[in-house]
Amino acid sequence: MATTQLMLRNKPKTDGSLPIVFKVYLGNKSKIITTPFSVQGNQWDTKNKKVKSSHGKAREINESLKKLDTRINEAIVELESEELDYNLDDIDARFRTQSASNKIKSISVKDFFQQRIEELDELSRFGYAKTIKESMQSLFKFEKNIDLRFKDIDFEYLVKYENFLAKSCSNTTIRIRMTDLRTLFNLAIRSGYARKEDYPFRSYSIQKRLKMQSRKIALSEEQFALFKSFDCGSFPQYTNTYKMFLFSYYVGGMNFKDMAFLEWDDIKGNRLYYTRSKTSRDFNVPLRVEALEILEYYKNYVKPEEVKYIFPVILRNELTDKQLFGRYRRCLRSFNSELKFIAKQTGIDEDITSYVGRHTFATHLKFNNVSADVISQIMGHSSVAVTNSYLKDFEDDIIDDAFSKLV
């Protein structure tokens, strides 16, 4: 069986460095298989057959040499298993075939980020494109090498980047940045720009490293009653925010984006039919009297021009996808700001945002003994675990009461 030896070739290149090669032995013959690496003679550890740590790229070169050594030996094992006579040229040819199949397309991490952002823009996924762009900008505040490659990102690199982020970011933001990078790495592997064996997120677990308990903000029934008591007559400029928040609650926690693009054609009788933008799941929702009253109000609402949308978010026709997205984002910011004003005016000591209506709807069902399985189906969640992340915990008095019922 053939054997291999990693060594320096005693034939200097023009810069004086010595090529690192594999010498393959079969019987009384040998053959040199070259590698792309070369070092100065004093940078090579002859005993351990590796580049000394004094070399600036010792770790990267040694890891690559290990992979090449594995491929050569795999080629030898394959030829042996075929039980045919083979020679050194056969080993070389089989090795180079394997190397060609393992070769990846070349692109920098930054260019791949940019390519992904452009793809998302073309798909009109402007919100996600914006998030990916922010993650790219964040990474390259930390990384000064704009030619960074995916193979350069390992466990140690991710820990250093996490520590950099921790100086100025919350755990939530760190989780977003790391998740975006992980998603991009997976996409690079599928696209042939990165290798599976270089994937660092098998050892770097975002969930384990960034343990965090999300605070479940949902209005209690008493707080919800306070919200409904808001006097729109005294503050008419907040009427749309007030009514849209209530509408979200009464139709099962519809998010702001879906409300913004809700059309009159989505209403059929006393039912609402729409597709949730986040999950592309179809919903068929009964309209309670409270929701119908809000819709009646908007039938008579005067807009700059006649549009197909119900709520006064998209007010003009013939806007581009990018203009529609920009308008929706601006209105969402105003909506969240105005919700805080309403909360303050009604004595609600919570940081209300557009998503609180969705959490409140789910939590009120829970407190009225609707099972998590049913709530999960109503909300369109992929699992009950997702539903449970929405639900606010019972107060202590309810827990105490449950214990009192033990026999």
Phi, psi and omega per residue, in radians:
M1 nan 2.492 -3.119
A2 -1.208 2.636 3.069
T3 -2.236 2.845 -3.105
T4 -2.252 2.703 3.052
Q5 -2.453 2.274 3.092
L6 -1.573 2.303 -3.034
M7 -2.765 2.994 2.992
L8 -1.625 2.383 3.076
R9 -1.485 2.285 -3.049
N10 -1.448 0.946 -3.118
K11 -2.525 1.562 -3.007
P12 -1.030 2.597 2.997
K13 -1.446 3.100 -3.080
T14 -1.084 -0.475 3.141
D15 -1.532 0.062 3.100
G16 1.588 -0.165 3.135
S17 -1.364 2.760 -3.120
L18 -1.860 2.288 -3.124
P19 -1.157 2.451 3.019
I20 -1.577 2.210 -3.060
V21 -2.367 2.841 2.951
F22 -1.808 2.311 3.022
K23 -1.860 2.097 -3.090
V24 -1.802 2.278 -3.119
Y25 -1.958 2.329 3.045
L26 -2.464 1.938 -3.037
G27 1.126 -2.243 3.135
N28 -1.763 0.300 3.141
K29 -2.038 2.783 3.120
S30 -2.504 2.802 -3.140
K31 -2.576 2.469 3.098
I32 -1.591 2.258 2.982
I33 -1.987 2.101 -3.038
T34 -1.397 2.780 3.000
T35 -2.174 2.933 -3.140
P36 -1.401 0.109 -2.987
F37 -1.921 2.611 3.019
S38 -2.617 2.621 -3.137
V39 -2.472 2.925 3.013
Q40 -1.258 2.660 -3.088
G41 -0.968 -0.661 -3.102
N42 -1.387 0.009 3.104
Q43 -1.763 0.094 -3.096
W44 -1.920 2.266 3.091
D45 -1.592 1.710 -3.046
T46 -1.106 -0.688 -3.092
K47 -1.146 -0.809 -3.062
N48 -1.678 0.024 3.082
K49 0.954 0.938 3.112
K50 -2.732 2.898 3.123
V51 -1.326 2.360 -3.137
K52 -1.182 2.671 -3.105
S53 -1.129 -0.275 3.119
S54 -1.199 -0.316 3.100
H55 -1.342 2.359 -3.061
G56 -1.020 -0.525 -3.116
K57 -2.049 0.570 -3.084
A58 -0.995 -0.837 -3.081
R59 -1.067 -0.822 -3.106
E60 -1.114 -0.756 -3.120
I61 -1.153 -0.788 -3.117
N62 -1.095 -0.669 3.089
E63 -1.125 -0.720 3.126
S64 -1.150 -0.683 3.123
L65 -1.132 -0.648 3.083
K66 -1.072 -0.738 -3.136
K67 -1.150 -0.697 3.113
L68 -1.148 -0.702 3.106
D69 -1.069 -0.740 3.114
T70 -1.066 -0.737 -3.109
R71 -1.170 -0.704 3.118
I72 -1.082 -0.793 -3.124
N73 -1.200 -0.559 3.045
E74 -1.132 -0.688 3.108
A75 -1.087 -0.717 3.128
I76 -1.134 -0.802 -3.134
V77 -1.072 -0.737 3.118
E78 -1.047 -0.807 -3.135
L79 -1.133 -0.671 3.099
E80 -1.110 -0.744 -3.086
S81 -1.166 -0.394 3.135
E82 -1.373 -0.142 3.054
E83 0.932 0.685 3.069
L84 -2.082 2.698 3.045
D85 -1.152 2.358 3.108
Y86 -2.431 2.797 3.141
N87 -2.215 -3.066 -3.093
L88 -1.109 -0.601 3.111
D89 -1.155 -0.604 3.098
D90 -1.133 -0.708 3.111
I91 -1.091 -0.807 -3.135
D92 -1.052 -0.798 -3.109
A93 -1.135 -0.757 -3.137
R94 -1.134 -0.687 3.111
F95 -1.090 -0.788 -3.099
R96 -1.205 -0.534 3.058
T97 -1.134 -0.766 3.102
Q98 -1.101 -0.746 -3.127
S99 -1.088 -0.675 3.133
A100 -1.147 -0.672 -3.133
S101 -1.250 -0.420 3.128
N102 -1.595 -0.060 -3.096
K103 -1.227 2.399 -3.133
I104 -1.933 2.726 3.068
K105 -1.234 2.641 -3.041
S106 -1.718 2.221 3.026
I107 -2.816 2.534 3.088
S108 -1.395 2.762 3.121
V109 -1.060 -0.711 -3.117
K110 -1.136 -0.732 3.129
D111 -1.159 -0.614 3.122
F112 -1.218 -0.678 3.014
F113 -0.962 -0.905 -3.077
Q114 -1.075 -0.697 3.115
Q115 -1.078 -0.721 3.128
R116 -1.157 -0.713 3.126
I117 -1.067 -0.756 3.134
E118 -1.130 -0.669 3.099
E119 -1.093 -0.769 -3.127
L120 -1.151 -0.674 3.084
D121 -1.076 -0.733 3.133
E122 -1.121 -0.510 3.119
L123 -1.527 0.092 -3.118
S124 1.096 0.430 3.077
R125 -1.648 1.147 -2.968
F126 -1.178 -0.610 -3.138
G127 -1.128 -0.807 3.130
Y128 -1.174 -0.674 3.102
A129 -1.047 -0.695 3.133
K130 -1.123 -0.743 3.123
T131 -1.112 -0.766 3.132
I132 -1.107 -0.681 3.109
K133 -1.110 -0.722 3.114
E134 -1.111 -0.661 3.112
S135 -1.188 -0.649 3.086
M136 -1.113 -0.814 -3.136
Q137 -1.093 -0.657 3.113
S138 -1.114 -0.819 -3.117
L139 -1.060 -0.693 -3.064
F140 -1.560 0.076 2.816
K141 -1.386 -0.585 3.105
F142 -1.414 -0.760 -3.055
E143 -1.715 2.050 -3.114
K144 -1.496 -0.282 -3.140
N145 -1.501 1.823 -3.083
I146 -1.268 -0.145 3.112
D147 -1.739 0.373 3.106
L148 -0.907 2.387 3.116
R149 -1.955 2.760 -3.109
F150 -1.071 -0.594 -3.127
K151 -1.155 -0.302 3.135
D152 -1.434 -0.200 -3.100
I153 -1.649 1.824 3.111
D154 -2.134 -3.032 -3.089
F155 -0.969 -0.841 -3.121
E156 -1.047 -0.714 3.122
Y157 -1.074 -0.775 -3.111
L158 -1.123 -0.676 3.114
V159 -1.110 -0.740 3.123
K160 -1.120 -0.706 3.123
Y161 -1.156 -0.704 3.091
E162 -1.047 -0.775 3.134
N163 -1.119 -0.633 3.077
F164 -1.099 -0.791 -3.135
L165 -1.145 -0.637 -3.074
A166 -1.089 -0.329 3.136
K167 -1.215 -0.429 -3.049
S168 -2.415 -0.027 -3.034
C169 -2.136 2.672 3.026
S170 -1.342 2.898 3.090
N171 -1.039 -0.609 3.136
T172 -1.086 -0.792 3.133
T173 -1.156 -0.722 3.109
I174 -1.048 -0.748 3.130
R175 -1.050 -0.735 3.135
I176 -1.106 -0.812 -3.110
R177 -1.096 -0.765 -3.124
M178 -1.212 -0.668 3.130
T179 -1.146 -0.715 3.102
D180 -1.094 -0.709 3.136
L181 -1.171 -0.705 3.110
R182 -1.103 -0.763 3.120
T183 -1.076 -0.727 3.139
L184 -1.146 -0.688 3.132
F185 -1.108 -0.765 3.106
N186 -1.052 -0.741 3.133
L187 -1.143 -0.658 3.116
A188 -1.119 -0.675 3.097
I189 -1.113 -0.828 -3.135
R190 -1.125 -0.501 -3.105
S191 -1.567 -0.043 3.110
G192 1.482 0.294 3.140
Y193 -1.778 -0.073 3.116
A194 -2.602 2.742 -3.123
R195 -1.723 2.567 3.095
K196 -1.043 -0.679 -3.091
E197 -1.192 -0.272 3.098
D198 -1.590 -0.047 -3.043
Y199 -1.147 2.064 -3.026
P200 -1.586 -0.162 -3.009
F201 -1.477 0.010 2.981
R202 -1.243 -0.626 3.124
S203 -1.665 -0.473 3.110
Y204 -1.698 1.818 -3.134
S205 -1.705 2.006 3.140
I206 -1.034 -0.782 -3.062
Q207 -1.124 -0.732 -3.110
K208 -1.272 -0.654 -3.091
R209 -1.336 -0.527 -3.083
L210 -1.994 1.076 3.132
K211 -1.152 2.204 -3.115
M212 -2.714 2.499 3.079
Q213 -1.793 2.056 3.116
S214 -1.309 2.413 3.103
R215 -1.412 2.129 -3.072
K216 -1.532 1.779 -3.113
I217 -1.625 1.984 3.045
A218 -2.514 2.482 -3.136
L219 -1.336 2.370 3.004
S220 -1.197 2.960 3.125
E221 -1.098 -0.591 3.111
E222 -1.193 -0.751 3.123
Q223 -1.163 -0.638 3.117
F224 -1.132 -0.652 3.085
A225 -1.122 -0.671 3.078
L226 -1.090 -0.758 3.128
F227 -1.025 -0.779 -3.110
K228 -1.148 -0.353 -3.122
S229 -1.406 -0.056 -3.123
F230 -0.990 2.354 -3.068
D231 -1.615 1.682 3.122
C232 -1.165 -0.420 3.121
G233 -1.110 -0.628 3.130
S234 -1.415 -0.457 -3.123
F235 -2.301 1.210 -3.031
P236 -1.088 -0.450 -3.122
Q237 -1.183 -0.214 3.119
Y238 -1.779 0.122 -3.055
T239 -1.076 -0.783 -3.104
N240 -1.101 -0.747 3.119
T241 -1.101 -0.758 3.130
Y242 -1.035 -0.874 -3.069
K243 -1.237 -0.655 -3.131
M244 -1.206 -0.621 3.083
F245 -1.114 -0.769 3.124
L246 -1.144 -0.704 3.125
F247 -1.064 -0.761 3.108
S248 -0.959 -0.807 -3.128
Y249 -1.112 -0.818 -3.016
Y250 -1.291 -0.251 3.096
V251 -1.905 0.385 2.994
G252 1.667 0.383 3.080
G253 1.463 0.700 3.108
M254 -1.104 2.343 -3.135
N255 -1.364 2.906 -3.003
F256 -1.098 -0.693 -3.119
K257 -1.073 -0.740 3.129
D258 -1.164 -0.613 3.069
M259 -1.180 -0.708 -3.101
A260 -1.024 -0.647 -3.080
F261 -1.830 0.270 3.112
L262 -1.252 2.311 -3.082
E263 -1.904 2.737 3.098
W264 -1.075 -0.517 3.118
D265 -1.192 -0.230 3.112
D266 -1.375 -0.186 3.135
I267 -1.711 2.132 3.115
K268 -2.300 1.852 -3.066
G269 1.156 -2.280 3.125
N270 -1.792 0.580 3.123
R271 -2.325 2.665 3.124
L272 -2.021 2.233 3.116
Y273 -2.063 2.142 3.108
Y274 -2.701 2.870 3.091
T275 -1.939 2.163 -3.106
R276 -1.222 2.196 -3.048
S277 -1.106 -0.593 -3.053
K278 -1.247 -0.644 -3.026
T279 -2.054 -0.132 -3.075
S280 1.074 0.395 3.121
R281 -1.581 2.422 -3.130
D282 -1.462 2.458 3.125
F283 -2.184 2.521 3.076
N284 -2.274 1.794 -2.926
V285 -2.015 2.300 3.035
P286 -1.242 2.478 -3.138
L287 -1.732 1.969 3.071
R288 -1.235 2.900 -3.095
V289 -1.032 -0.631 -3.139
E290 -1.097 -0.720 3.127
A291 -1.199 -0.684 3.123
L292 -1.109 -0.654 3.111
E293 -1.126 -0.685 3.110
I294 -1.152 -0.728 3.104
L295 -1.100 -0.677 3.115
E296 -1.083 -0.689 3.104
Y297 -1.033 -0.750 -3.064
Y298 -1.391 -0.232 3.017
K299 -1.130 -0.519 -3.107
N300 -1.779 0.152 -3.093
Y301 -1.366 2.256 -3.095
V302 -1.508 2.167 3.112
K303 -2.036 2.802 -3.119
P304 -0.957 -0.595 3.069
E305 -2.654 2.841 -3.101
E306 -1.270 2.130 3.124
V307 -2.221 2.868 -3.091
K308 -1.439 -0.167 -3.051
Y309 -1.517 2.575 -3.061
I310 -1.350 -0.858 -3.001
F311 -1.648 2.669 -3.061
P312 -1.362 1.062 3.056
V313 -1.901 -1.033 3.055
I314 -1.617 1.893 -2.975
L315 -1.838 -0.114 -3.101
R316 -2.341 2.660 3.083
N317 -1.510 2.989 3.014
E318 1.011 0.628 3.015
L319 -1.561 2.562 3.076
T320 -1.255 2.892 3.120
D321 -1.027 -0.677 -3.127
K322 -1.200 -0.656 3.096
Q323 -1.169 -0.687 3.102
L324 -1.085 -0.770 3.140
F325 -1.120 -0.755 3.131
G326 -1.065 -0.744 3.118
R327 -1.111 -0.773 3.127
Y328 -1.057 -0.773 -3.109
R329 -1.139 -0.717 3.119
R330 -1.111 -0.746 -3.134
C331 -1.178 -0.604 3.109
L332 -1.116 -0.730 3.105
R333 -1.067 -0.772 3.123
S334 -1.115 -0.717 -3.135
F335 -1.021 -0.853 -3.125
N336 -1.153 -0.646 3.109
S337 -1.137 -0.744 -3.113
E338 -1.246 -0.520 3.069
L339 -1.098 -0.644 3.122
K340 -1.140 -0.658 3.093
F341 -1.122 -0.798 -3.136
I342 -1.075 -0.738 3.127
A343 -1.051 -0.758 -3.134
K344 -1.130 -0.736 -3.117
Q345 -1.155 -0.516 -3.075
T346 -1.758 0.078 3.059
G347 1.362 0.464 3.111
I348 -1.647 2.050 -3.093
D349 -1.603 1.059 3.110
E350 -2.457 2.644 3.101
D351 -1.527 1.483 -3.051
I352 -1.326 2.323 3.023
T353 -2.264 3.114 -3.104
S354 -1.019 -0.535 -3.075
Y355 -1.386 -0.245 -3.121
V356 -1.127 -0.554 3.095
G357 -1.060 -0.717 3.126
R358 -1.166 -0.787 3.119
H359 -1.123 -0.689 -3.117
T360 -1.121 -0.793 3.112
F361 -0.973 -0.861 -3.107
A362 -1.123 -0.728 -3.106
T363 -1.190 -0.674 3.107
H364 -1.108 -0.639 3.065
L365 -1.116 -0.751 3.134
K366 -1.051 -0.805 -3.099
F367 -1.195 -0.277 3.081
N368 -1.809 0.455 2.971
N369 1.176 0.451 2.994
V370 -1.466 2.305 -3.046
S371 -1.185 2.698 3.126
A372 -1.083 -0.568 3.107
D373 -1.069 -0.777 -3.131
V374 -1.196 -0.770 3.118
I375 -1.030 -0.738 -3.142
S376 -1.017 -0.751 -3.140
Q377 -1.187 -0.727 3.135
I378 -1.084 -0.709 -3.083
M379 -1.385 -0.260 -3.121
G380 1.327 0.529 -3.134
H381 -1.404 2.689 -3.136
S382 -1.317 -0.373 3.128
S383 -2.768 2.863 3.100
V384 -1.156 -0.490 3.127
A385 -1.056 -0.691 3.095
V386 -1.121 -0.732 3.135
T387 -1.059 -0.780 -3.104
N388 -1.089 -0.486 3.108
S389 -1.220 -0.346 3.112
Y390 -1.454 -0.518 -2.878
L391 -1.443 2.256 3.089
K392 -1.277 2.501 -3.127
D393 -1.214 2.688 3.060
F394 -1.142 2.614 3.069
E395 -1.233 2.829 -3.076
D396 -1.014 -0.662 -3.073
D397 -1.146 -0.552 3.113
I398 -1.265 -0.703 3.078
I399 -1.088 -0.780 3.136
D400 -1.060 -0.716 -3.139
D401 -1.116 -0.659 3.126
A402 -1.109 -0.707 3.129
F403 -1.162 -0.559 -3.098
S404 -1.188 -0.290 -3.095
K405 -1.554 -0.004 3.094
L406 -1.155 2.518 3.130
V407 -1.289 nan nan
